[in-house]
């Protein structure tokens, strides 16, 4: 049985410090956690949660960006755990920039992408298509990716059209400590008919 040196929780804490996605004319549902029942009155404690399907560390199903796309329950549980390929993306990448790094791919179940700490990785459309051609259905993203000279969210739309699932908004500090040669576990809430769900993401290597 493999011996693992480290276990990392890549999940952002769900608390009042959590950043909520906001654009010029849109805001995601807020995260709220309020007492609902207490020991004194009911003999037990329960809290009421309010949150969105993309709150905190979460997984996007294709339906998040594609009309008629697959919803969360279409992803088999065995695709959410297993060996990952760690790929450090440069600030800019064309297909030729990826050929050497991709030689390390050995049928890993999940693609783990790290981008520069000081900004997004900007990929050409063909470079992203080269990554999409890899077998993994689940991608885990530490950082941000943009598609060169494309509209906002084109990266997400291309993944959705390819029937890929994207895990994002990781806790940045432990996410930067991930090394190659390990396993990852992505455990979303078991929602049905949704565009995604908050999830716990744990790595061991």
PyMOL commands that set and color helices and strands:
alter all, ss='L'
color gray80, all
select helices_A, chain A and resi 39-42+62-64+72-74+77-80+95-99+101-104+125-132+154-161+172-176
alter helices_A, ss='H'
color red, helices_A
select strands_A, chain A and resi 7-9+22-23+26-27+32-37+46-50+58-60+81-88+92-93+110-114+121-123+138-142+145-147+165-168+183-188+196-204
alter strands_A, ss='S'
color yellow, strands_A
deselect
rebuild
show_as cartoon
